[in-house]
């Protein structure tokens, strides 16, 4: 991120965490005539938008949310490592799908057999498809997340047996939410040419080879509308408007990703690989806030709302108030509030139901 260069290292990296697609995943009820199938588990890969606490267990991680005021609207009222005031998309999806209320991080030391049977998150705040992104943030790379998935499957086999483990993985909803950190940190900040569409292919093929059959991949959000981007990219940081060139970049990327995933599905027999559009629903919340009950869309609830996130959003940072957070689209300068995530989850679940209704059932 950019701020005066004294904070450059910490703040530049802060953007890596940018949400995407926020995961862009799935959950809540679908429209009346489109029902989601009975998934066996939820398996999550990605960045801070879907990291339910893995970075808590990485001592050198640049980005952590294991401190207040994060989590003040979480059921326990305590910080959990989730980059929001409450639940994230994986939690909402798992709940609506009737699987469980919360998706635990795979690195949690007390992960139960029940958690293993119903799915976990391998996501790590600050990561991206490009290994350079993960290295900068000292996060778990996408490649390492797939290796963790292999460990997960091995433990699942020990818990339920080989046949049941295969059934669980085949019947799981696999969600991937990453890419924004690569785009912002490498491309916008370092002008590094990213080639992550090739990485998408490798990652999805590996997940497929491990048994994943229903895979949802989130696109980029309107990056130029993130509060931090308004602050660091506009000549006047108090001129709160979206950076349109960055939004155009997100749209171009998403169009290419959507086409790539369609081709990828045709090469993976019996799979359903679908694109999740997080861009439009999030942009609609930002441009038509009253429709959703929001009041503030251009700054976060934490601190000034202009730059704070991760370590900069801390116990010394005043917030808009626990009860007022639901009026904000963004909790910190990058990540949505739990209220915004819940609304996004509703939209994404409808997208998923529609995509699955027109697709052939995944084979076993």
C-alpha positions as CSV (number, residue, x, y, z in Angstrom):
1,X,0.0,0.0,0.0
2,X,1.2,3.3,-0.2
3,X,1.2,5.9,2.5
4,X,4.3,7.9,3.2
5,X,7.2,5.6,2.7
6,X,7.8,5.2,6.4
7,X,4.9,2.8,6.5
8,X,5.4,1.5,3.0
9,X,6.5,-2.0,3.9
10,X,3.7,-2.6,6.3
11,X,1.0,-0.8,4.3
12,X,1.9,-1.9,0.9
13,X,1.6,-5.4,2.0
14,X,-1.7,-4.6,3.6
15,X,-3.3,-4.4,0.3
16,X,-2.2,-7.9,-0.5
17,X,-5.1,-9.1,1.5
18,X,-7.6,-7.6,-0.6
19,X,-10.6,-9.6,-0.9
20,X,-11.8,-11.0,-4.1
21,X,-14.1,-12.7,-4.6
22,X,-14.4,-12.7,-2.5
23,X,-14.4,-16.0,-2.3
24,X,-16.7,-15.9,-3.8
25,X,-18.3,-18.7,-2.8
26,X,-21.6,-19.7,-1.9
27,X,-24.2,-20.2,0.8
28,X,-27.6,-19.1,2.0
29,X,-30.8,-19.9,0.3
30,X,-31.1,-20.0,-3.4
31,X,-34.1,-18.6,-5.3
32,X,-37.4,-20.5,-4.9
33,X,-37.0,-22.7,-7.9
34,X,-33.3,-23.3,-7.6
35,X,-32.1,-25.4,-4.7
36,X,-28.5,-26.1,-3.8
37,X,-27.6,-29.8,-3.5
38,X,-26.7,-31.5,-0.3
39,X,-23.0,-30.9,-0.1
40,X,-21.0,-33.1,2.2
41,X,-18.5,-30.5,3.3
42,X,-17.1,-27.1,2.5
43,X,-13.4,-26.9,1.5
44,X,-11.9,-23.4,1.2
45,X,-8.8,-22.1,-0.5
46,X,-7.7,-18.5,-0.8
47,X,-6.8,-15.2,0.9
48,X,-8.1,-13.0,3.8
49,X,-11.6,-13.0,2.5
50,X,-11.9,-16.6,3.4
51,X,-9.1,-17.1,6.0
52,X,-11.0,-18.1,9.2
53,X,-7.8,-18.0,11.3
54,X,-4.9,-19.9,9.7
55,X,-2.6,-16.8,9.9
56,X,-3.0,-16.9,13.7
57,X,-0.6,-19.9,13.6
58,X,2.0,-18.3,11.3
59,X,4.4,-16.4,13.6
60,X,5.9,-14.4,10.7
61,X,2.7,-13.6,8.9
62,X,2.5,-9.9,7.9
63,X,-1.3,-9.9,8.2
64,X,-3.2,-11.1,11.3
65,X,-6.6,-10.3,12.7
66,X,-6.2,-12.1,16.1
67,X,-6.7,-8.9,18.0
68,X,-9.5,-6.4,18.8
69,X,-11.5,-4.8,17.3
70,X,-11.7,-7.7,14.9
71,X,-14.5,-10.1,15.9
72,X,-16.5,-7.7,18.0
73,X,-19.7,-8.9,16.3
74,X,-18.6,-12.5,16.1
75,X,-20.9,-14.9,18.2
76,X,-18.3,-15.1,20.9
77,X,-17.4,-11.4,20.7
78,X,-13.8,-12.3,20.4
79,X,-11.2,-11.9,17.6
80,X,-10.7,-15.2,15.7
81,X,-8.4,-14.3,12.9
82,X,-11.2,-13.4,10.6
83,X,-10.7,-10.1,8.8
84,X,-14.1,-8.6,9.7
85,X,-16.3,-7.7,12.7
86,X,-18.0,-11.1,12.5
87,X,-18.5,-14.1,10.2
88,X,-17.0,-14.5,6.7
89,X,-18.5,-16.0,3.6
90,X,-17.4,-19.6,4.4
91,X,-19.3,-19.5,7.7
92,X,-22.5,-18.2,6.0
93,X,-22.3,-20.7,3.3
94,X,-21.7,-23.7,5.6
95,X,-24.6,-22.5,7.8
96,X,-27.1,-22.1,5.0
97,X,-26.1,-25.4,3.4
98,X,-26.9,-27.0,6.8
99,X,-23.4,-28.3,7.3
100,X,-22.3,-26.3,10.3
101,X,-22.2,-22.8,11.7
102,X,-18.5,-22.0,11.4
103,X,-15.7,-23.2,9.1
104,X,-12.5,-23.7,11.2
105,X,-9.0,-23.0,10.0
106,X,-7.1,-26.2,9.1
107,X,-4.2,-25.1,11.3
108,X,-6.3,-24.9,14.4
109,X,-4.5,-27.2,17.0
110,X,-7.8,-28.6,18.3
111,X,-9.4,-29.5,15.0
112,X,-11.9,-32.2,15.7
113,X,-12.8,-35.3,13.7
114,X,-16.2,-33.7,13.2
115,X,-14.6,-30.6,11.7
116,X,-12.5,-32.8,9.4
117,X,-15.7,-34.6,8.2
118,X,-17.5,-31.4,7.3
119,X,-14.7,-29.3,5.9
120,X,-12.1,-26.6,6.7
121,X,-10.4,-23.5,5.3
122,X,-6.8,-23.6,4.1
123,X,-6.9,-19.9,3.2
124,X,-4.2,-17.5,4.3
125,X,-4.5,-13.7,4.5
126,X,-2.1,-12.0,2.1
127,X,-1.7,-14.8,-0.3
128,X,-2.3,-15.0,-4.0
129,X,-1.9,-17.3,-7.0
130,X,1.6,-15.9,-7.5
131,X,4.1,-17.3,-5.1
132,X,5.7,-13.8,-4.9
133,X,2.6,-12.5,-3.3
134,X,2.6,-15.1,-0.6
135,X,6.3,-14.6,0.0
136,X,5.9,-10.8,0.6
137,X,3.1,-11.4,3.1
138,X,4.7,-14.5,4.7
139,X,1.5,-16.3,4.0
140,X,0.6,-19.8,2.9
141,X,0.9,-20.0,-0.9
142,X,-1.8,-21.6,-3.0
143,X,0.6,-24.4,-3.8
144,X,1.1,-25.0,0.0
145,X,-2.7,-24.8,0.5
146,X,-3.2,-27.7,-1.9
147,X,-0.5,-29.7,0.0
148,X,-2.5,-29.0,3.2
149,X,-5.5,-30.4,1.3
150,X,-3.6,-33.6,0.7
151,X,-2.9,-33.8,4.5
152,X,-6.6,-33.1,5.1
153,X,-7.6,-36.0,2.8
154,X,-5.2,-38.3,4.6
155,X,-6.6,-37.5,8.0
156,X,-10.2,-37.8,6.6
157,X,-9.3,-41.3,5.5
158,X,-8.1,-42.2,8.9
159,X,-11.3,-40.8,10.4
160,X,-14.0,-42.3,8.1
161,X,-12.2,-44.8,5.9
162,X,-11.1,-44.6,2.3
163,X,-14.5,-45.0,0.6
164,X,-16.3,-42.5,2.8
165,X,-13.4,-40.1,2.4
166,X,-13.7,-40.3,-1.3
167,X,-17.5,-39.7,-1.1
168,X,-17.0,-36.7,1.2
169,X,-14.4,-35.0,-1.1
170,X,-16.4,-35.7,-4.2
171,X,-19.6,-34.4,-2.6
172,X,-17.9,-31.3,-1.1
173,X,-18.3,-27.7,-2.3
174,X,-14.8,-26.4,-3.0
175,X,-14.4,-22.6,-3.1
176,X,-11.4,-20.7,-4.2
177,X,-11.1,-16.9,-3.4
178,X,-7.9,-15.3,-4.4
179,X,-6.2,-13.1,-7.0
180,X,-6.8,-9.5,-5.8
181,X,-3.6,-9.5,-3.8
182,X,-1.5,-10.4,-6.9
183,X,-3.3,-7.9,-8.9
184,X,-2.9,-5.0,-6.5
185,X,0.5,-5.7,-5.0
186,X,2.4,-7.1,-7.9
187,X,0.7,-5.4,-10.8
188,X,-0.3,-2.0,-9.5
189,X,2.5,-1.5,-7.0
190,X,5.4,-3.5,-8.5
191,X,4.3,-3.4,-12.1
192,X,5.1,-7.1,-12.2
193,X,3.3,-8.9,-15.0
194,X,1.1,-11.6,-13.5
195,X,0.4,-14.8,-15.3
196,X,-2.0,-16.3,-12.8
197,X,-4.5,-17.6,-15.3
198,X,-2.0,-20.4,-16.0
199,X,-1.7,-20.9,-12.2
200,X,-5.5,-21.3,-12.1
201,X,-5.3,-24.3,-14.4
202,X,-2.6,-26.0,-12.3
203,X,-4.4,-25.4,-9.0
204,X,-7.8,-26.5,-10.2
205,X,-6.3,-29.6,-11.8
206,X,-4.6,-30.6,-8.5
207,X,-7.8,-30.1,-6.6
208,X,-9.6,-32.2,-9.1
209,X,-7.0,-34.9,-8.9
210,X,-7.5,-35.0,-5.1
211,X,-11.2,-35.7,-5.7
212,X,-12.8,-32.2,-5.8
213,X,-15.6,-32.2,-8.4
214,X,-17.7,-29.0,-7.7
215,X,-15.3,-26.1,-7.7
216,X,-16.4,-22.4,-7.5
217,X,-13.8,-19.8,-8.3
218,X,-14.3,-16.2,-7.3
219,X,-13.4,-13.3,-9.6
220,X,-12.0,-10.0,-8.5
221,X,-14.0,-7.4,-6.7
222,X,-14.2,-3.7,-7.8
223,X,-10.7,-3.1,-6.5
224,X,-10.9,0.6,-7.2
225,X,-13.7,1.0,-4.7
226,X,-11.8,-0.4,-1.7
227,X,-11.3,2.5,0.8
228,X,-7.6,1.9,0.9
229,X,-7.3,2.3,-2.9
230,X,-9.2,5.6,-2.8
231,X,-6.8,6.8,-0.2
232,X,-3.5,5.8,-1.9
233,X,-4.3,6.1,-5.6
234,X,-6.2,9.4,-5.8
235,X,-4.3,12.7,-5.7
236,X,-6.7,13.9,-3.0
237,X,-7.3,11.1,-0.5
238,X,-10.3,12.9,0.7
239,X,-11.9,12.9,-2.7
240,X,-13.7,9.6,-2.0
241,X,-14.5,8.0,-5.3
242,X,-13.7,4.7,-7.0
243,X,-10.5,4.4,-9.0
244,X,-12.1,3.5,-12.4
245,X,-9.0,2.3,-14.1
246,X,-8.6,-0.3,-11.4
247,X,-12.2,-1.4,-11.7
248,X,-11.7,-1.7,-15.4
249,X,-8.7,-3.9,-14.7
250,X,-10.9,-6.1,-12.5
251,X,-13.6,-6.4,-15.2
252,X,-11.0,-7.4,-17.8
253,X,-9.5,-10.0,-15.6
254,X,-12.8,-11.4,-14.7
255,X,-13.9,-11.8,-18.3
256,X,-10.8,-13.8,-19.1
257,X,-11.2,-15.9,-16.0
258,X,-14.8,-16.8,-16.8
259,X,-13.8,-18.0,-20.2
260,X,-10.8,-19.9,-18.8
261,X,-12.9,-21.8,-16.3
262,X,-15.4,-22.8,-18.9
263,X,-12.6,-24.4,-21.0
264,X,-11.1,-25.9,-17.9
265,X,-14.3,-27.7,-16.9
266,X,-14.5,-29.3,-20.4
267,X,-11.1,-30.8,-19.8
268,X,-11.9,-32.2,-16.3
269,X,-14.4,-35.1,-16.8
270,X,-17.4,-35.1,-14.5
271,X,-16.5,-31.7,-12.9
272,X,-18.5,-28.6,-12.4
273,X,-16.1,-25.6,-12.4
274,X,-17.9,-22.3,-12.2
275,X,-17.1,-18.6,-12.0
276,X,-18.5,-16.6,-9.1
277,X,-19.2,-13.0,-9.8
278,X,-18.4,-10.9,-6.7
279,X,-17.8,-7.7,-8.7
280,X,-21.4,-6.8,-9.5
281,X,-23.1,-7.5,-6.2
282,X,-20.4,-5.7,-4.2
283,X,-20.4,-2.7,-6.6
284,X,-24.2,-2.6,-6.3
285,X,-23.9,-2.3,-2.5
286,X,-21.4,0.5,-2.9
287,X,-23.4,2.5,-5.5
288,X,-26.9,1.8,-4.2
289,X,-26.3,1.6,-0.4
290,X,-29.8,2.5,0.7
291,X,-31.2,-0.6,-1.0
292,X,-29.3,-2.7,1.5
293,X,-29.5,-0.5,4.5
294,X,-26.0,0.9,4.3
295,X,-25.0,4.4,5.0
296,X,-21.2,4.5,4.6
297,X,-19.5,3.0,1.5
298,X,-16.3,4.9,1.1
299,X,-14.5,4.3,4.3
300,X,-14.2,1.5,6.8
301,X,-15.6,1.3,10.3
302,X,-12.2,0.9,12.0
303,X,-10.2,4.0,12.8
304,X,-10.3,6.7,10.2
305,X,-11.6,4.1,7.7
306,X,-9.0,5.4,5.2
307,X,-6.0,3.1,5.7
308,X,-6.5,0.9,8.8
309,X,-6.4,-2.8,8.5
310,X,-4.6,-5.8,10.1
311,X,-2.0,-4.3,12.5
312,X,-3.2,-0.8,11.9
313,X,-6.7,-1.7,12.9
314,X,-6.1,-2.4,16.6
315,X,-7.3,-1.9,20.1
316,X,-6.2,1.7,20.0
317,X,-8.3,2.3,16.9
318,X,-11.7,3.8,17.6
319,X,-14.5,2.2,15.5
320,X,-17.9,3.3,14.3
321,X,-19.4,1.2,17.1
322,X,-20.4,-2.4,17.4
323,X,-24.0,-1.6,16.6
324,X,-23.2,0.8,13.8
325,X,-21.0,-1.6,11.8
326,X,-24.0,-3.0,9.9
327,X,-24.4,0.5,8.4
328,X,-21.0,0.2,6.7
329,X,-20.0,-1.9,3.7
330,X,-16.4,-2.1,4.8
331,X,-15.1,-3.0,8.3
332,X,-11.6,-1.9,7.7
333,X,-10.0,-0.2,4.6
334,X,-10.1,-3.5,2.6
335,X,-12.5,-6.0,4.0
336,X,-16.3,-6.0,4.1
337,X,-18.4,-6.1,7.3
338,X,-20.1,-9.3,8.3
339,X,-23.4,-7.7,7.2
340,X,-22.0,-7.1,3.7
341,X,-20.6,-10.6,3.5
342,X,-24.0,-12.0,4.4
343,X,-25.7,-10.1,1.6
344,X,-22.9,-11.1,-0.8
345,X,-23.4,-14.7,0.3
346,X,-27.1,-14.6,-0.6
347,X,-26.3,-13.4,-4.0
348,X,-23.5,-15.8,-4.6
349,X,-25.6,-18.8,-3.5
350,X,-28.2,-17.8,-6.1
351,X,-25.5,-17.7,-8.7
352,X,-24.2,-21.1,-7.7
353,X,-27.7,-22.6,-7.7
354,X,-28.3,-21.3,-11.2
355,X,-24.9,-22.6,-12.4
356,X,-25.5,-26.0,-11.0
357,X,-29.0,-26.3,-12.3
358,X,-27.7,-26.0,-15.8
359,X,-24.7,-28.3,-15.3
360,X,-24.5,-32.1,-15.5
361,X,-24.1,-33.7,-12.1
362,X,-20.4,-34.2,-11.2
363,X,-19.3,-37.8,-11.5
364,X,-17.8,-39.8,-8.8
